[in-house]
Amino acid sequence: MISPSELIKTLRPTKSVTETKVVTIPPRPPKADIIFSFDLTGSMLAILNTAKTKAIDLMNALDVLGVDINYGVTSHMDYPHFYANFHGYTAQYGSPGVDYAYQLNQSITSDRTVVSSAINSLIIGNGVDFPENYTRVFYESYADPSVGWRPGARRIFVHFGDDVPHDDNINQGLPKLPQTTGGDPGRDEVANTPDDLDLQNVLNEMALNGVVLLECHTTNDFIDNWEYWAGITGGKAFITSSASLIEDLVIEITSLLSNPTVSNLHLIASPGYEAWLTSVTPPSYPSVPTGESRNFTIIITVPAGTPPGEYTFLISAIADETVNYGDQTVRITVPCRGCQLIYLD
């Protein structure tokens, strides 16, 4: 939260007001959006069936956190094509006419019945080779605007999988020998074109867009890779099973929403009013423990040439790339030229 919650002033163009704001970080973010993303290749049937029967129970169990949570659903199998010598790898990725690379089954919504229905509509496909097109699905988490992340919400991408992505070197960044599992051809599904995707680049972009990967894996194979990959986004990987899936998810999502610190706490003005916020001291705090407060001294200046009128906008406290931890409403009255000024404190 931000204190004070409101700033009201009357100022002529080029005139300024200085104020100290106190930002307090709560134990958990006020809002969170969670995407459930399913690998629908044949080996994932047991996990999918559990998710179908327990989706509502899972969402209801997370209510105890006191966070405003919305949900969405995506799914994939693999690209339904054959690729020859794609980064040194040759294979049929998925089954033509059956498998698909990506679907947004339900945009983020507060309607849990709709989310549960979307999960229950999912149908297991095939998949041919062992690696899957996880990189493409992670890419769409920030590239598909129809996903519908809410401004200011913590973004969690829960992925259910059991293998490794297609990538030219899945061991990049790890103390292992290079290993190729083929490239990811991207949206055009054609190898060696400009929209091909690289796993490590996509994970870094997830982090920059505030999308945290929570990988629910059903096998120990390559779990050290998955821990490294999820960690790039600020997330984690864990082993689960159909029997313990819901309990495991509640524990892991609770952990992600209860981080002991937030990073890069800073203030921003509403779009269109960035030029009014002429100074913020300090510009940011690199790390702030939850439950603690930090002070910012700001200067708001009415831009030269601003017409008379009342201007209302927000100053927002942002951390962890995208998460909003509070707003202050600012109301500035710009008087007409020659009018008597009545300053309101």
Phi and psi in degrees as GROMACS dihedral restraints (atoms count N, CA, C in turn):
[ dihedral_restraints ]
;  ai    aj    ak    al  type     phi  dphi    fc
    3     4     5     6     1  -114.2    20    10
    4     5     6     7     1   134.6    20    10
    6     7     8     9     1  -127.0    20    10
    7     8     9    10     1   133.9    20    10
    9    10    11    12     1   -69.8    20    10
   10    11    12    13     1   159.7    20    10
   12    13    14    15     1   -83.7    20    10
   13    14    15    16     1    -9.3    20    10
   15    16    17    18     1  -147.9    20    10
   16    17    18    19     1   144.8    20    10
   18    19    20    21     1  -131.6    20    10
   19    20    21    22     1   122.3    20    10
   21    22    23    24     1  -125.0    20    10
   22    23    24    25     1   123.7    20    10
   24    25    26    27     1  -145.8    20    10
   25    26    27    28     1   156.3    20    10
   27    28    29    30     1  -113.4    20    10
   28    29    30    31     1   121.3    20    10
   30    31    32    33     1  -141.3    20    10
   31    32    33    34     1   141.0    20    10
   33    34    35    36     1   -82.3    20    10
   34    35    36    37     1   161.7    20    10
   36    37    38    39     1   -53.5    20    10
   37    38    39    40     1   139.2    20    10
   39    40    41    42     1    78.3    20    10
   40    41    42    43     1    -6.5    20    10
   42    43    44    45     1   -87.9    20    10
   43    44    45    46     1   156.5    20    10
   45    46    47    48     1  -130.4    20    10
   46    47    48    49     1   161.6    20    10
   48    49    50    51     1  -132.3    20    10
   49    50    51    52     1   139.2    20    10
   51    52    53    54     1  -112.3    20    10
   52    53    54    55     1   137.4    20    10
   54    55    56    57     1  -149.3    20    10
   55    56    57    58     1   146.9    20    10
   57    58    59    60     1  -100.1    20    10
   58    59    60    61     1   127.5    20    10
   60    61    62    63     1  -111.1    20    10
   61    62    63    64     1   143.7    20    10
   63    64    65    66     1  -111.3    20    10
   64    65    66    67     1   121.6    20    10
   66    67    68    69     1  -108.6    20    10
   67    68    69    70     1   123.7    20    10
   69    70    71    72     1  -111.5    20    10
   70    71    72    73     1   128.9    20    10
   72    73    74    75     1   -92.1    20    10
   73    74    75    76     1   120.5    20    10
   75    76    77    78     1   -74.9    20    10
   76    77    78    79     1   168.9    20    10
   78    79    80    81     1   -61.0    20    10
   79    80    81    82     1   -29.8    20    10
   81    82    83    84     1  -139.1    20    10
   82    83    84    85     1   157.1    20    10
   84    85    86    87     1   -66.1    20    10
   85    86    87    88     1   148.6    20    10
   87    88    89    90     1   -62.7    20    10
   88    89    90    91     1   -35.8    20    10
   90    91    92    93     1  -130.0    20    10
   91    92    93    94     1   147.7    20    10
   93    94    95    96     1  -145.5    20    10
   94    95    96    97     1   142.6    20    10
   96    97    98    99     1  -116.4    20    10
   97    98    99   100     1   133.6    20    10
   99   100   101   102     1  -125.4    20    10
  100   101   102   103     1   123.7    20    10
  102   103   104   105     1   -99.6    20    10
  103   104   105   106     1   128.4    20    10
  105   106   107   108     1   -96.1    20    10
  106   107   108   109     1   117.8    20    10
  108   109   110   111     1  -119.2    20    10
  109   110   111   112     1   123.9    20    10
  111   112   113   114     1  -112.1    20    10
  112   113   114   115     1   127.3    20    10
  114   115   116   117     1   -75.8    20    10
  115   116   117   118     1   116.6    20    10
  117   118   119   120     1  -102.6    20    10
  118   119   120   121     1    21.4    20    10
  120   121   122   123     1   -72.0    20    10
  121   122   123   124     1   162.8    20    10
  123   124   125   126     1   -53.9    20    10
  124   125   126   127     1   -34.1    20    10
  126   127   128   129     1   -72.4    20    10
  127   128   129   130     1    -7.1    20    10
  129   130   131   132     1   -97.6    20    10
  130   131   132   133     1    11.5    20    10
  132   133   134   135     1   -59.8    20    10
  133   134   135   136     1   -44.6    20    10
  135   136   137   138     1   -63.3    20    10
  136   137   138   139     1   -42.7    20    10
  138   139   140   141     1   -63.2    20    10
  139   140   141   142     1   -43.9    20    10
  141   142   143   144     1   -61.9    20    10
  142   143   144   145     1   -43.3    20    10
  144   145   146   147     1   -62.8    20    10
  145   146   147   148     1   -38.7    20    10
  147   148   149   150     1   -64.7    20    10
  148   149   150   151     1   -44.0    20    10
  150   151   152   153     1   -61.2    20    10
  151   152   153   154     1   -37.5    20    10
  153   154   155   156     1   -63.2    20    10
  154   155   156   157     1   -42.7    20    10
  156   157   158   159     1   -83.2    20    10
  157   158   159   160     1   -20.8    20    10
  159   160   161   162     1  -117.0    20    10
  160   161   162   163     1     7.5    20    10
  162   163   164   165     1   -58.7    20    10
  163   164   165   166     1   -47.6    20    10
  165   166   167   168     1   -63.7    20    10
  166   167   168   169     1   -41.5    20    10
  168   169   170   171     1   -59.1    20    10
  169   170   171   172     1   -41.9    20    10
  171   172   173   174     1   -62.8    20    10
  172   173   174   175     1   -49.5    20    10
  174   175   176   177     1   -63.5    20    10
  175   176   177   178     1   -39.4    20    10
  177   178   179   180     1   -66.6    20    10
  178   179   180   181     1   -36.7    20    10
  180   181   182   183     1   -64.3    20    10
  181   182   183   184     1   -29.5    20    10
  183   184   185   186     1   -78.2    20    10
  184   185   186   187     1   -10.0    20    10
  186   187   188   189     1   -61.2    20    10
  187   188   189   190     1   -28.3    20    10
  189   190   191   192     1   -61.7    20    10
  190   191   192   193     1   -18.8    20    10
  192   193   194   195     1   -71.6    20    10
  193   194   195   196     1   -18.7    20    10
  195   196   197   198     1    73.9    20    10
  196   197   198   199     1    20.4    20    10
  198   199   200   201     1  -105.0    20    10
  199   200   201   202     1   138.9    20    10
  201   202   203   204     1   -75.8    20    10
  202   203   204   205     1   100.3    20    10
  204   205   206   207     1  -109.8    20    10
  205   206   207   208     1   129.3    20    10
  207   208   209   210     1  -111.1    20    10
  208   209   210   211     1   161.1    20    10
  210   211   212   213     1  -135.4    20    10
  211   212   213   214     1   156.1    20    10
  213   214   215   216     1  -148.0    20    10
  214   215   216   217     1   175.0    20    10
  216   217   218   219     1  -140.1    20    10
  217   218   219   220     1   133.0    20    10
  219   220   221   222     1  -130.3    20    10
  220   221   222   223     1   165.3    20    10
  222   223   224   225     1  -153.3    20    10
  223   224   225   226     1   166.5    20    10
  225   226   227   228     1  -166.6    20    10
  226   227   228   229     1   162.0    20    10
  228   229   230   231     1  -120.8    20    10
  229   230   231   232     1   -85.1    20    10
  231   232   233   234     1  -166.2    20    10
  232   233   234   235     1   168.3    20    10
  234   235   236   237     1   -63.2    20    10
  235   236   237   238     1   127.0    20    10
  237   238   239   240     1   -83.3    20    10
  238   239   240   241     1    53.5    20    10
  240   241   242   243     1  -140.8    20    10
  241   242   243   244     1   162.8    20    10
  243   244   245   246     1   -97.5    20    10
  244   245   246   247     1   134.1    20    10
  246   247   248   249     1  -124.5    20    10
  247   248   249   250     1   128.6    20    10
  249   250   251   252     1  -106.0    20    10
  250   251   252   253     1   126.3    20    10
  252   253   254   255     1    50.1    20    10
  253   254   255   256     1    46.4    20    10
  255   256   257   258     1   -88.1    20    10
  256   257   258   259     1   101.4    20    10
  258   259   260   261     1    55.0    20    10
  259   260   261   262     1    43.5    20    10
  261   262   263   264     1    77.7    20    10
  262   263   264   265     1    17.7    20    10
  264   265   266   267     1  -132.7    20    10
  265   266   267   268     1   133.0    20    10
  267   268   269   270     1  -124.7    20    10
  268   269   270   271     1   125.5    20    10
  270   271   272   273     1  -170.6    20    10
  271   272   273   274     1   157.9    20    10
  273   274   275   276     1   -83.0    20    10
  274   275   276   277     1   118.0    20    10
  276   277   278   279     1   -76.0    20    10
  277   278   279   280     1   -53.4    20    10
  279   280   281   282     1  -137.5    20    10
  280   281   282   283     1   177.0    20    10
  282   283   284   285     1   -88.5    20    10
  283   284   285   286     1   122.4    20    10
  285   286   287   288     1   -59.9    20    10
  286   287   288   289     1   138.1    20    10
  288   289   290   291     1    79.2    20    10
  289   290   291   292     1    -5.7    20    10
  291   292   293   294     1  -123.0    20    10
  292   293   294   295     1   -55.3    20    10
  294   295   296   297     1   -84.9    20    10
  295   296   297   298     1   155.5    20    10
  297   298   299   300     1  -140.1    20    10
  298   299   300   301     1   158.6    20    10
  300   301   302   303     1   -85.7    20    10
  301   302   303   304     1   -29.4    20    10
  303   304   305   306     1  -167.0    20    10
  304   305   306   307     1   136.9    20    10
  306   307   308   309     1  -141.0    20    10
  307   308   309   310     1   137.4    20    10
  309   310   311   312     1   -92.3    20    10
  310   311   312   313     1   104.5    20    10
  312   313   314   315     1   -84.1    20    10
  313   314   315   316     1   -27.3    20    10
  315   316   317   318     1  -157.8    20    10
  316   317   318   319     1   120.2    20    10
  318   319   320   321     1   -63.8    20    10
  319   320   321   322     1   161.2    20    10
  321   322   323   324     1   -60.7    20    10
  322   323   324   325     1   131.2    20    10
  324   325   326   327     1  -150.9    20    10
  325   326   327   328     1   160.4    20    10
  327   328   329   330     1   -88.7    20    10
  328   329   330   331     1    -6.6    20    10
  330   331   332   333     1   -84.8    20    10
  331   332   333   334     1   100.7    20    10
  333   334   335   336     1   -70.5    20    10
  334   335   336   337     1   -30.0    20    10
  336   337   338   339     1   -63.4    20    10
  337   338   339   340     1   -40.4    20    10
  339   340   341   342     1   -65.0    20    10
  340   341   342   343     1   -40.9    20    10
  342   343   344   345     1   -63.6    20    10
  343   344   345   346     1   -46.8    20    10
  345   346   347   348     1   -61.0    20    10
  346   347   348   349     1   -39.7    20    10
  348   349   350   351     1   -63.9    20    10
  349   350   351   352     1   -38.8    20    10
  351   352   353   354     1   -63.1    20    10
  352   353   354   355     1   -42.1    20    10
  354   355   356   357     1   -65.2    20    10
  355   356   357   358     1   -41.9    20    10
  357   358   359   360     1   -70.3    20    10
  358   359   360   361     1   -16.1    20    10
  360   361   362   363     1   -84.7    20    10
  361   362   363   364     1    -8.9    20    10
  363   364   365   366     1   -70.9    20    10
  364   365   366   367     1   141.4    20    10
  366   367   368   369     1  -124.8    20    10
  367   368   369   370     1   131.7    20    10
  369   370   371   372     1   -63.9    20    10
  370   371   372   373     1   135.7    20    10
  372   373   374   375     1  -104.5    20    10
  373   374   375   376     1  -143.5    20    10
  375   376   377   378     1  -115.5    20    10
  376   377   378   379     1   -75.8    20    10
  378   379   380   381     1    78.8    20    10
  379   380   381   382     1   136.3    20    10
  381   382   383   384     1  -110.9    20    10
  382   383   384   385     1   -60.5    20    10
  384   385   386   387     1   -82.9    20    10
  385   386   387   388     1   174.9    20    10
  387   388   389   390     1   -75.7    20    10
  388   389   390   391     1   -48.2    20    10
  390   391   392   393     1   -62.3    20    10
  391   392   393   394     1   158.1    20    10
  393   394   395   396     1  -128.3    20    10
  394   395   396   397     1   171.4    20    10
  396   397   398   399     1   -89.3    20    10
  397   398   399   400     1    51.2    20    10
  399   400   401   402     1   -61.0    20    10
  400   401   402   403     1   -35.1    20    10
  402   403   404   405     1   -58.5    20    10
  403   404   405   406     1   -42.6    20    10
  405   406   407   408     1   -61.9    20    10
  406   407   408   409     1   -42.9    20    10
  408   409   410   411     1   -65.9    20    10
  409   410   411   412     1   -40.5    20    10
  411   412   413   414     1   -64.7    20    10
  412   413   414   415     1   -39.6    20    10
  414   415   416   417     1   -57.6    20    10
  415   416   417   418     1   -45.7    20    10
  417   418   419   420     1   -66.7    20    10
  418   419   420   421     1   -18.7    20    10
  420   421   422   423     1   -61.0    20    10
  421   422   423   424     1   -27.1    20    10
  423   424   425   426     1  -117.5    20    10
  424   425   426   427     1   -16.8    20    10
  426   427   428   429     1   -93.0    20    10
  427   428   429   430     1   -22.1    20    10
  429   430   431   432     1   -90.6    20    10
  430   431   432   433     1   106.1    20    10
  432   433   434   435     1   -65.9    20    10
  433   434   435   436     1   -20.7    20    10
  435   436   437   438     1   -72.2    20    10
  436   437   438   439     1   -11.6    20    10
  438   439   440   441     1   -56.0    20    10
  439   440   441   442     1   -42.6    20    10
  441   442   443   444     1    83.7    20    10
  442   443   444   445     1    35.1    20    10
  444   445   446   447     1   -52.9    20    10
  445   446   447   448     1   134.0    20    10
  447   448   449   450     1   -78.4    20    10
  448   449   450   451     1   139.1    20    10
  450   451   452   453     1   -57.7    20    10
  451   452   453   454     1   132.3    20    10
  453   454   455   456     1    86.6    20    10
  454   455   456   457     1    -4.2    20    10
  456   457   458   459     1   -88.5    20    10
  457   458   459   460     1   145.9    20    10
  459   460   461   462     1   -65.7    20    10
  460   461   462   463     1   132.3    20    10
  462   463   464   465     1  -108.4    20    10
  463   464   465   466     1   117.0    20    10
  465   466   467   468     1  -122.6    20    10
  466   467   468   469     1   126.2    20    10
  468   469   470   471     1  -109.7    20    10
  469   470   471   472     1   101.7    20    10
  471   472   473   474     1   -90.1    20    10
  472   473   474   475     1   114.1    20    10
  474   475   476   477     1  -114.0    20    10
  475   476   477   478     1   132.7    20    10
  477   478   479   480     1  -105.6    20    10
  478   479   480   481     1   115.5    20    10
  480   481   482   483     1  -150.3    20    10
  481   482   483   484     1   175.5    20    10
  483   484   485   486     1  -148.4    20    10
  484   485   486   487     1    15.7    20    10
  486   487   488   489     1  -143.4    20    10
  487   488   489   490     1  -152.2    20    10
  489   490   491   492     1  -121.1    20    10
  490   491   492   493     1   160.8    20    10
  492   493   494   495     1   -76.4    20    10
  493   494   495   496     1   161.0    20    10
  495   496   497   498     1   -71.6    20    10
  496   497   498   499     1   127.2    20    10
  498   499   500   501     1  -163.9    20    10
  499   500   501   502     1   151.0    20    10
  501   502   503   504     1   -69.7    20    10
  502   503   504   505     1   -20.8    20    10
  504   505   506   507     1  -157.9    20    10
  505   506   507   508     1    93.1    20    10
  507   508   509   510     1   -68.2    20    10
  508   509   510   511     1   -14.1    20    10
  510   511   512   513     1   -96.8    20    10
  511   512   513   514     1     7.5    20    10
  513   514   515   516     1   -58.4    20    10
  514   515   516   517     1   129.8    20    10
  516   517   518   519     1    89.2    20    10
  517   518   519   520     1    -5.5    20    10
  519   520   521   522     1  -115.5    20    10
  520   521   522   523     1   153.4    20    10
  522   523   524   525     1   -78.1    20    10
  523   524   525   526     1    61.4    20    10
  525   526   527   528     1  -135.3    20    10
  526   527   528   529     1   163.1    20    10
  528   529   530   531     1   -69.8    20    10
  529   530   531   532     1   148.8    20    10
  531   532   533   534     1   -56.3    20    10
  532   533   534   535     1   143.3    20    10
  534   535   536   537     1  -145.7    20    10
  535   536   537   538     1   124.5    20    10
  537   538   539   540     1   -98.6    20    10
  538   539   540   541     1   140.5    20    10
  540   541   542   543     1  -123.7    20    10
  541   542   543   544     1    24.7    20    10
  543   544   545   546     1    87.6    20    10
  544   545   546   547     1   161.2    20    10
  546   547   548   549     1   -85.3    20    10
  547   548   549   550     1   167.7    20    10
  549   550   551   552     1  -105.7    20    10
  550   551   552   553     1   116.9    20    10
  552   553   554   555     1   -77.7    20    10
  553   554   555   556     1    -4.7    20    10
  555   556   557   558     1    75.7    20    10
  556   557   558   559     1  -166.3    20    10
  558   559   560   561     1   -63.0    20    10
  559   560   561   562     1   -32.3    20    10
  561   562   563   564     1   -78.8    20    10
  562   563   564   565     1    -9.6    20    10
  564   565   566   567     1    61.2    20    10
  565   566   567   568     1    21.9    20    10
  567   568   569   570     1  -114.4    20    10
  568   569   570   571     1   130.3    20    10
  570   571   572   573     1   -69.4    20    10
  571   572   573   574     1   146.9    20    10
  573   574   575   576     1    60.8    20    10
  574   575   576   577     1    44.5    20    10
  576   577   578   579     1  -121.1    20    10
  577   578   579   580     1   166.9    20    10
  579   580   581   582     1   -59.6    20    10
  580   581   582   583     1   -22.1    20    10
  582   583   584   585     1   -92.6    20    10
  583   584   585   586     1    11.2    20    10
  585   586   587   588     1   -56.9    20    10
  586   587   588   589     1   149.2    20    10
  588   589   590   591     1  -113.4    20    10
  589   590   591   592     1   142.6    20    10
  591   592   593   594     1  -112.9    20    10
  592   593   594   595     1   130.2    20    10
  594   595   596   597     1   -55.0    20    10
  595   596   597   598     1   -51.9    20    10
  597   598   599   600     1   -65.9    20    10
  598   599   600   601     1   -37.7    20    10
  600   601   602   603     1   -63.3    20    10
  601   602   603   604     1   -41.5    20    10
  603   604   605   606     1   -65.2    20    10
  604   605   606   607     1   -42.1    20    10
  606   607   608   609     1   -62.6    20    10
  607   608   609   610     1   -39.9    20    10
  609   610   611   612     1   -64.5    20    10
  610   611   612   613     1   -37.1    20    10
  612   613   614   615     1   -68.7    20    10
  613   614   615   616     1   -35.1    20    10
  615   616   617   618     1   -57.9    20    10
  616   617   618   619     1   -45.9    20    10
  618   619   620   621     1   -61.6    20    10
  619   620   621   622     1   -43.7    20    10
  621   622   623   624     1   -64.3    20    10
  622   623   624   625     1   -28.1    20    10
  624   625   626   627     1   -94.5    20    10
  625   626   627   628     1     8.4    20    10
  627   628   629   630     1    71.9    20    10
  628   629   630   631     1    21.3    20    10
  630   631   632   633     1   -97.6    20    10
  631   632   633   634     1   117.1    20    10
  633   634   635   636     1   -97.4    20    10
  634   635   636   637     1   127.2    20    10
  636   637   638   639     1   -89.4    20    10
  637   638   639   640     1   123.5    20    10
  639   640   641   642     1  -113.6    20    10
  640   641   642   643     1   105.3    20    10
  642   643   644   645     1   -94.0    20    10
  643   644   645   646     1   114.5    20    10
  645   646   647   648     1   -95.8    20    10
  646   647   648   649     1   103.0    20    10
  648   649   650   651     1  -107.0    20    10
  649   650   651   652     1   145.0    20    10
  651   652   653   654     1  -103.9    20    10
  652   653   654   655     1     7.3    20    10
  654   655   656   657     1  -146.5    20    10
  655   656   657   658     1   153.2    20    10
  657   658   659   660     1   -76.6    20    10
  658   659   660   661     1   -11.2    20    10
  660   661   662   663     1   -60.1    20    10
  661   662   663   664     1   128.5    20    10
  663   664   665   666     1    59.5    20    10
  664   665   666   667     1    24.4    20    10
  666   667   668   669     1   -65.5    20    10
  667   668   669   670     1   -29.8    20    10
  669   670   671   672     1   -66.2    20    10
  670   671   672   673     1   -35.9    20    10
  672   673   674   675     1   -62.5    20    10
  673   674   675   676     1   -46.0    20    10
  675   676   677   678     1   -65.1    20    10
  676   677   678   679     1   -37.4    20    10
  678   679   680   681     1   -62.2    20    10
  679   680   681   682     1   -40.4    20    10
  681   682   683   684     1   -67.0    20    10
  682   683   684   685     1   -46.9    20    10
  684   685   686   687     1   -63.1    20    10
  685   686   687   688     1   -47.3    20    10
  687   688   689   690     1   -63.7    20    10
  688   689   690   691     1   -36.5    20    10
  690   691   692   693     1   -62.2    20    10
  691   692   693   694     1   -29.7    20    10
  693   694   695   696     1   -58.4    20    10
  694   695   696   697     1   -33.5    20    10
  696   697   698   699     1   -90.3    20    10
  697   698   699   700     1    -2.7    20    10
  699   700   701   702     1    90.1    20    10
  700   701   702   703     1     9.7    20    10
  702   703   704   705     1  -106.6    20    10
  703   704   705   706     1  -155.9    20    10
  705   706   707   708     1  -155.2    20    10
  706   707   708   709     1   168.1    20    10
  708   709   710   711     1  -121.6    20    10
  709   710   711   712     1   147.7    20    10
  711   712   713   714     1  -148.7    20    10
  712   713   714   715     1   157.8    20    10
  714   715   716   717     1   -90.9    20    10
  715   716   717   718     1   134.7    20    10
  717   718   719   720     1  -138.5    20    10
  718   719   720   721     1   177.8    20    10
  720   721   722   723     1  -148.0    20    10
  721   722   723   724     1   169.0    20    10
  723   724   725   726     1   -62.9    20    10
  724   725   726   727     1   -30.3    20    10
  726   727   728   729     1   -71.5    20    10
  727   728   729   730     1   -35.3    20    10
  729   730   731   732     1  -110.5    20    10
  730   731   732   733     1     8.8    20    10
  732   733   734   735     1   -55.2    20    10
  733   734   735   736     1   -51.4    20    10
  735   736   737   738     1   -66.3    20    10
  736   737   738   739     1   -46.4    20    10
  738   739   740   741     1   -61.2    20    10
  739   740   741   742     1   -42.1    20    10
  741   742   743   744     1   -62.2    20    10
  742   743   744   745     1   -43.4    20    10
  744   745   746   747     1   -64.6    20    10
  745   746   747   748     1   -42.0    20    10
  747   748   749   750     1   -59.6    20    10
  748   749   750   751     1   -44.2    20    10
  750   751   752   753     1   -63.0    20    10
  751   752   753   754     1   -47.2    20    10
  753   754   755   756     1   -73.1    20    10
  754   755   756   757     1   -39.3    20    10
  756   757   758   759     1   -67.3    20    10
  757   758   759   760     1   -39.8    20    10
  759   760   761   762     1   -59.2    20    10
  760   761   762   763     1   -42.1    20    10
  762   763   764   765     1   -62.3    20    10
  763   764   765   766     1   -44.7    20    10
  765   766   767   768     1   -64.4    20    10
  766   767   768   769     1   -33.5    20    10
  768   769   770   771     1   -86.0    20    10
  769   770   771   772     1     0.3    20    10
  771   772   773   774     1  -122.3    20    10
  772   773   774   775     1    35.6    20    10
  774   775   776   777     1   -56.4    20    10
  775   776   777   778     1   136.2    20    10
  777   778   779   780     1   -70.0    20    10
  778   779   780   781     1   -16.9    20    10
  780   781   782   783     1  -140.1    20    10
  781   782   783   784     1   158.3    20    10
  783   784   785   786     1  -115.9    20    10
  784   785   786   787     1   157.7    20    10
  786   787   788   789     1  -116.0    20    10
  787   788   789   790     1   151.0    20    10
  789   790   791   792     1    52.6    20    10
  790   791   792   793     1    56.6    20    10
  792   793   794   795     1   -74.0    20    10
  793   794   795   796     1   124.2    20    10
  795   796   797   798     1  -150.8    20    10
  796   797   798   799     1   170.0    20    10
  798   799   800   801     1  -111.2    20    10
  799   800   801   802     1   142.7    20    10
  801   802   803   804     1  -135.3    20    10
  802   803   804   805     1   156.4    20    10
  804   805   806   807     1   -98.8    20    10
  805   806   807   808     1   158.3    20    10
  807   808   809   810     1   -56.2    20    10
  808   809   810   811     1   150.1    20    10
  810   811   812   813     1   -52.9    20    10
  811   812   813   814     1   133.9    20    10
  813   814   815   816     1    95.0    20    10
  814   815   816   817     1   -14.6    20    10
  816   817   818   819     1  -118.7    20    10
  817   818   819   820     1    13.1    20    10
  819   820   821   822     1   -58.2    20    10
  820   821   822   823     1   -36.9    20    10
  822   823   824   825     1   -70.2    20    10
  823   824   825   826     1   -18.3    20    10
  825   826   827   828     1   -74.5    20    10
  826   827   828   829     1   -28.8    20    10
  828   829   830   831     1   -87.7    20    10
  829   830   831   832     1    90.1    20    10
  831   832   833   834     1   -88.4    20    10
  832   833   834   835     1   -14.9    20    10
  834   835   836   837     1  -156.6    20    10
  835   836   837   838     1   137.3    20    10
  837   838   839   840     1  -135.8    20    10
  838   839   840   841     1   122.9    20    10
  840   841   842   843     1  -129.2    20    10
  841   842   843   844     1   122.7    20    10
  843   844   845   846     1   -71.6    20    10
  844   845   846   847     1   163.9    20    10
  846   847   848   849     1   -62.8    20    10
  847   848   849   850     1   -32.2    20    10
  849   850   851   852     1  -166.0    20    10
  850   851   852   853     1   167.0    20    10
  852   853   854   855     1  -117.2    20    10
  853   854   855   856     1   122.2    20    10
  855   856   857   858     1   -60.6    20    10
  856   857   858   859     1   -36.8    20    10
  858   859   860   861     1  -150.9    20    10
  859   860   861   862     1   133.3    20    10
  861   862   863   864     1  -134.7    20    10
  862   863   864   865     1   123.7    20    10
  864   865   866   867     1   -66.3    20    10
  865   866   867   868     1   144.9    20    10
  867   868   869   870     1   -63.5    20    10
  868   869   870   871     1   146.0    20    10
  870   871   872   873     1    89.3    20    10
  871   872   873   874     1    -9.9    20    10
  873   874   875   876     1  -102.7    20    10
  874   875   876   877     1   164.2    20    10
  876   877   878   879     1  -118.6    20    10
  877   878   879   880     1   153.6    20    10
  879   880   881   882     1  -137.7    20    10
  880   881   882   883     1   146.1    20    10
  882   883   884   885     1  -100.2    20    10
  883   884   885   886     1   141.5    20    10
  885   886   887   888     1  -127.1    20    10
  886   887   888   889     1   135.8    20    10
  888   889   890   891     1  -104.7    20    10
  889   890   891   892     1   123.4    20    10
  891   892   893   894     1  -119.6    20    10
  892   893   894   895     1   156.4    20    10
  894   895   896   897     1  -124.3    20    10
  895   896   897   898     1   125.0    20    10
  897   898   899   900     1  -108.2    20    10
  898   899   900   901     1   126.7    20    10
  900   901   902   903     1  -124.4    20    10
  901   902   903   904     1   131.8    20    10
  903   904   905   906     1   -75.5    20    10
  904   905   906   907     1   122.2    20    10
  906   907   908   909     1   -61.1    20    10
  907   908   909   910     1   146.0    20    10
  909   910   911   912     1   -57.2    20    10
  910   911   912   913     1   139.6    20    10
  912   913   914   915     1    83.7    20    10
  913   914   915   916     1     4.4    20    10
  915   916   917   918     1   -67.1    20    10
  916   917   918   919     1   125.2    20    10
  918   919   920   921     1   -65.5    20    10
  919   920   921   922     1   155.7    20    10
  921   922   923   924     1   -58.1    20    10
  922   923   924   925     1   147.4    20    10
  924   925   926   927     1   151.5    20    10
  925   926   927   928     1  -179.8    20    10
  927   928   929   930     1  -105.5    20    10
  928   929   930   931     1   129.9    20    10
  930   931   932   933     1  -119.8    20    10
  931   932   933   934     1   125.0    20    10
  933   934   935   936     1  -122.9    20    10
  934   935   936   937     1   128.4    20    10
  936   937   938   939     1  -152.1    20    10
  937   938   939   940     1   177.6    20    10
  939   940   941   942     1  -113.9    20    10
  940   941   942   943     1   144.8    20    10
  942   943   944   945     1  -106.3    20    10
  943   944   945   946     1   121.6    20    10
  945   946   947   948     1  -116.0    20    10
  946   947   948   949     1   142.7    20    10
  948   949   950   951     1   -94.3    20    10
  949   950   951   952     1   117.0    20    10
  951   952   953   954     1  -118.1    20    10
  952   953   954   955     1   138.3    20    10
  954   955   956   957     1  -143.8    20    10
  955   956   957   958     1   169.0    20    10
  957   958   959   960     1    51.5    20    10
  958   959   960   961     1    43.3    20    10
  960   961   962   963     1    75.4    20    10
  961   962   963   964     1   -50.7    20    10
  963   964   965   966     1  -133.5    20    10
  964   965   966   967     1    -6.8    20    10
  966   967   968   969     1   -84.9    20    10
  967   968   969   970     1   128.2    20    10
  969   970   971   972     1   -90.4    20    10
  970   971   972   973     1   122.2    20    10
  972   973   974   975     1  -109.0    20    10
  973   974   975   976     1    17.9    20    10
  975   976   977   978     1   146.0    20    10
  976   977   978   979     1   153.2    20    10
  978   979   980   981     1  -128.1    20    10
  979   980   981   982     1   147.9    20    10
  981   982   983   984     1  -117.0    20    10
  982   983   984   985     1   133.0    20    10
  984   985   986   987     1   -85.9    20    10
  985   986   987   988     1   128.0    20    10
  987   988   989   990     1  -113.9    20    10
  988   989   990   991     1   126.8    20    10
  990   991   992   993     1  -123.0    20    10
  991   992   993   994     1   113.1    20    10
  993   994   995   996     1  -114.0    20    10
  994   995   996   997     1   124.0    20    10
  996   997   998   999     1   -98.1    20    10
  997   998   999  1000     1   122.2    20    10
  999  1000  1001  1002     1  -100.8    20    10
 1000  1001  1002  1003     1   112.1    20    10
 1002  1003  1004  1005     1   -76.6    20    10
 1003  1004  1005  1006     1   162.3    20    10
 1005  1006  1007  1008     1   -70.6    20    10
 1006  1007  1008  1009     1   155.1    20    10
 1008  1009  1010  1011     1   -63.1    20    10
 1009  1010  1011  1012     1   126.8    20    10
 1011  1012  1013  1014     1    91.3    20    10
 1012  1013  1014  1015     1    -7.5    20    10
 1014  1015  1016  1017     1   -76.8    20    10
 1015  1016  1017  1018     1   150.1    20    10
 1017  1018  1019  1020     1   -72.1    20    10
 1018  1019  1020  1021     1   135.5    20    10
 1020  1021  1022  1023     1   -92.4    20    10
 1021  1022  1023  1024     1   133.1    20    10
 1023  1024  1025  1026     1  -117.6    20    10
 1024  1025  1026  1027     1   108.5    20    10
 1026  1027  1028  1029     1   -83.3    20    10
 1027  1028  1029  1030     1   130.0    20    10
 1029  1030  1031  1032     1  -107.2    20    10
 1030  1031  1032  1033     1   125.3    20    10
